[in-house]
Structures are given as structure tokens and as C-alpha cells.
Amino acid sequence: MSFIAALHSTRPPFLVLAPVCVYLGLQIASPKELEWTLLCMIMVAAIAAHISVNTFNEYFDFRTGLDALTQKTPFSGGSGALPNNHAAAPLTLAIAILSMVIVSFIGLWLAWQVNGWLLPLGVVGVILIATYTQWINKHPWLCLIAPGVGFGVCVVMGSAMAFGASWELRNSLLLVVPFSLVNNLLLLNQYPDVTADHQVGRKTFPIVYGFTLSHWVYGLQALMASGAIIIAVALEWIPQSSMVSLLPVLLSGYALLGAIRYGASIGLHPQYLAANVAATLLVPLMLGWTL
């Protein structure tokens, strides 16, 4: 039972975000020949990083008592695995540490064998993994952008560079898409947890600056993602067919309407949170497909 609970703490349904980010990085690089061994290593590192973040979050939320305060939704409030099985907590922590070790070893190997510029990206990624739950969540602006930096920069750009892409203006512009959308993913998922998070000392963006400003930030980031795609097409840096990736951004608009209407109660209306998740996955997936 403890093993099942610890496995549940990795939050498997949400781990699809890492492969999507790797796929976008691969498509940005567009290597002439795909090295499957390299792809597998990058994919393992990305998924391990996501598992490490999730399990550290689950473990510390259990230890601080936050799990007992949050109202679980399909998309926020944690998995609920550890409150129902306290004995799984040490194993969950072990999974978190082991996953971070795996990320570190693969990252070091890639920096040594493939591209030395991957080292600083990897260092940033490991710092984010280790500090997100216990420290970053107490700093609203860092908490706002950390998810986008972790997935949109470290995973997407790291994957692209591992496959031979250079850090040029075109690629930097494309990073705005996953950066903005992943930030929005976590931002909206914080809405249902504001009361519980505040009780344990977290200072997420909605807690410190309120829902109105959070709505504006969410909308701005959705516009940033859309604008990056439009500008890249206008400059002929990506094909005109990439405009199709704007369609799922409409889901972000739908999610924003739900946020404005329900605020902290949005968790009672999970279709809006689901739309936010769908936009985060479908926009980079469709963008990568058209590159």
C-alpha cells in the first residue's frame, strides 16, 4: 500500500507535460537525424525532474499540514495520497531525491558529451526542483515565473540545444509560448488553495496581489504566448501553418472567464481548470507539429 501511495504522489496524469516540452524542443532544433538514445535520455531526465518536483511538493505539503487544509480538486490541492497513508511519506521523499539525482547525472553527462551550455540550464533546473515548495512559494514573483522557467526554458531550450539548436532570437521567441502557458497553468491552480496556502505561510501571487491582478497577469501571459506565435509567423521564422496552434489559446480565454467569475471557488467548476491544462499542452504540441 505504501508503494502505491508513493507512486500516486508522483501524480502520473500530469507527467505528460514533460514529454510535450521535450517534443517542442526537438521540433525547434529539427535535427537532420534523430538519435533515439539521446532522445530517451532527455525524456527520462525531463520526466524525472517533473516527478521530483511533484513528490517533493507532496512530501512537504504533508509534513506542514497543508494537505489537511486544502480542498482537493482534479487539478489542485495535491494527490491526497500521503494523508491516507502516512507510512508512504519516507518512500515519497526517497523518490523525490532519487529523481533529482537521476536528473543531475543525465544533465552532467549531456553537458560533458553533447553541449557544455546545458550545464547552466541544468543547474537552474535542479535549484528550482530543490527550492520550489519550501522557498520559492514564499516569493510571489518567483513563484509566478518558476514553472515557466523550469519547463519553458530548462526543458524546452535544453532539449533543443541537446539536439543541436543554437540560442538565437527565433528560438528565444518561441520559448515565450511554453514559458507563459506553464506559468498560467500553476497560477490558476493556486486559486482554490489561497486560504490553505496562506495558513502555512505561502505567499503565492494570488495571495499577495489578489485575484484581480492575477486575472490580468493570466490574460497578459496568454496574449504573450499568442503574440510570440504571430510575430514568428510574420517574420517568416516559422511556417504560416503554425497559426493553427493559436486555436487552443481560446481555452485559456475560457479558463480566464471562469477565474473572473468564481475566483477561489473555481475548483468547484473543474471544467475551467481542465481548459487551462488543455491549453498548456495543446498549444506547444501543435506548434511543434507545424515546425
N, C-alpha and C positions, 0 to 999 in steps of 0.2 A: 504493500500500500504506500509506503514512504517513497518508493521509486516512482510509482505512478504519479503521486502528488508533485514530486520534484520535476518530473517530466512535464507535467501540466504547467508548472511555474515558468517554463521556457516560453509559454504562450505560442504553440506551434502555428495556429491560424494566421498570426501576424508576421511570421518569419518570411512570408512571400515578398516583403518589401526589399529585402537584401538582394535576392536574385534579380528583381526588376531593376535595381540600381546598377548591378553588375552588367546586365544586358544593355542598359543605356550607355554605360562606359565603353563596352565592347563596340557598339554601333558608332559611337563618336570616333573611336580610333579606326574602325573599318580596316582591320589588318588584311593583307592580301591572302594570308594563310593562317587559319585558326589552329593554335597549339592547344589541343584538348587537355593536356596535363596542366598547362598554365591556367587554363580556364577553370579547371577543377580546383586548383589550389586557391585561386582568387575567390571562387564561390564558397569554399569551405571557410576561408578567413572572414568573408562578409557575413555569412550565417552565424559563425561562432561569435563574432562581435555583437550581433543582434541578440543572440542567446545570452551573452554575458551581461549586456545592459538589462535585459528583461529579468534575469534571475537575481542580479544584484538589487534591482528595484523591488522584486518580490520579497527578498530576504529582509531588506532594511525596512520596508513598509510593515512587515510582520513584527520585527523587533521593536519598532517605535510605537506600535499600537494603531497605526494608521488603517490597517486592514479592518479593524473592528469598527472604525468610524465611517468608512466610505460605503456608499450605496452602489453596489455592483451594477454595471450595465454591460452589454456585449462588447463595448469598446473602451471602457474606462473602469477605474477602480480596482484593477488587478484581477488575477485569476481566481482568488479566493481559495487556492489550494492549501496554503500553509495554515490559515486559521482552522481548517477542518482536519489538519494532520500536522501537529506541532513537531513530530519526530522527523518530518521531512526537511526541516529548516537547515540542519548541517549539510545534508546532501545537496540542497539547493545552492548553498554558499559554495560548496566544492565544485559544482557545475559552473558557477559564475567564474571562479578563479581559474579552473582548468580551461574554460573557453577563452579567457583573456590570455592565458599562456599560449594557447594554440594560435591565436591572432598574432601575438608578438613574435613567435618563432617563424610563422609563414611570412610576416611582414619583413623581418630581418633578412630572410632568405631572398625574398623578391628584391629588396633594396641592394643586396650584395650581388645577385646574379643577373638581375634584369635592368633596374633603373635606380640609381642612388637617390634620385629626388623623391622616391617613395618613402624614404626614411622619415623626413619631417611630417609627411601626411600621416604615417603610421603612429608617430609619437603623439600627434594631436588626437588621433583616434583613441589611443589607449588612455590618454588623460581624460577624455570625455567619458569613456566607459567607467573609469575608476571613480570619477568625481560627480557624475550626473545626479545620482539620487541624494547623496549626503551633502553636497556643497553647491552645485550649480542650481539646484531647485530653490536655493535661498537668495538667488540673484536674478531678478525678473528679466532683465535684458539678455543675460547669458542663457537663461532657461528658454527664452523665446527662440534664440538662433542656434542653440547647441544641436538640436535634432537635424536641422538643415546642413550644418557644418559636418556632422557625423556621416550622414547618408549622402547628401548632395555634393559634398566636396571630397571627403575622405574616401568614400566608397566609389562614387561615380568617377571622379577625376583620377583616383588611384587606379581603378580598373582600366580607364582609358590610357593612362601613362604606362601601365604594365604591358598593354598591347601596342605600344609604340606611339601614342599620341603625344604631341607637344603642348605645352601650356600657352596656347595662343589665344587671341582675343575672341575668336569664334567659339572655341571650346569653353572659355570663361563665361561667355554669354549664355551658352546652353546650360551651364551649371545653375543658373538662376532658377531654372524650371524646377528641378528636384529640391533645391535649397528652399524655395518659397513654399512649395506644396507640403514638404515634410514638416516644416515649421508649423504650417497651418494644421496638419494632422494632430500634432501634440497640443497645440494651442486650444483647439476646440474640445479635445478630450479632457482638458483641465477644467472646463466649465462645470461639469457635475460634481467635481471634487473640491470646489473652492472652500467650502466650510470645513471639511475634514482636513484638507491640506493646511489651512490656516491654524487649526488647533495644534498641529505638530510642528509649527514653526516654518513651514514652507512659505516662500514669497514668489509664487508664480506670477506671470504677467496679469492675469485676471484678478488675482488677489490684491496686488499693489495698485494697479491702474484702473480697475473696474471693467465692467463689461462693455461700456460704450466705446472706450478707446480700443479695447480688444477687438470689437467688431470692425472698427476702422482698419486696424492692423491686418486682420484676416483678409478684408477686402483688398487692401493695398497689395498684399503678397499674392493674392490670386491674380490681380492685374499685372504684377511684375512677371509672373510666370507666362501669362498670355503675351505681354509686351515683348518678352525675350524671344518668343517664337516668331511673332510678327516681324520684329526687327531683323532677325536672322534670315527670314524668307525675303524681306525687302532688300537686304544686302546681297542676296543670292548666295549666302553661306550654306543654306540648306535648301532642299527641294521645295517647290510650291506645295507638293502633296503633304508636307509636314503641317500645313494649316489644319488638316483633319484632326490633329492632336488637340486643337482648341475646343473641340466639342465636349470632352469630359469636364472642361473647366466650368461648364454650365452647372455641373453637380456641386461645385464649390459655391456658386451663387445660391443654389437651393439650400445648401447647408448653412450659409450665412443668414438666409431668411429665417431658418429655424432657430439659429442662435439669437437673432434680434428678438424674435417672438417669445422664446422660452427662457433664455439666459441659463441660470444654474439648473433649471428643470429640463434642459434639453435631453438629459439622459432618459427621461420618461418617454421620449419620442426618438427612438434609436434610428429611425429612417434617415434623420439628418446626419447623424454620426456616420452611418453607413455610406451616405453620399460623399462625405468628406474622405473616407477611406478609399472609395472607388475612384475619386478624382486623383488622389495621390498616386494610385497605382496605374490608372489607365493613361493619364497624360504622358508620363515618361515612357510607358510601354509603347504607345502609339507613335510618340516622337522617335524613339529608337527604331521602330519598324519602318519608318519612312526615310531614315537617313541613308 
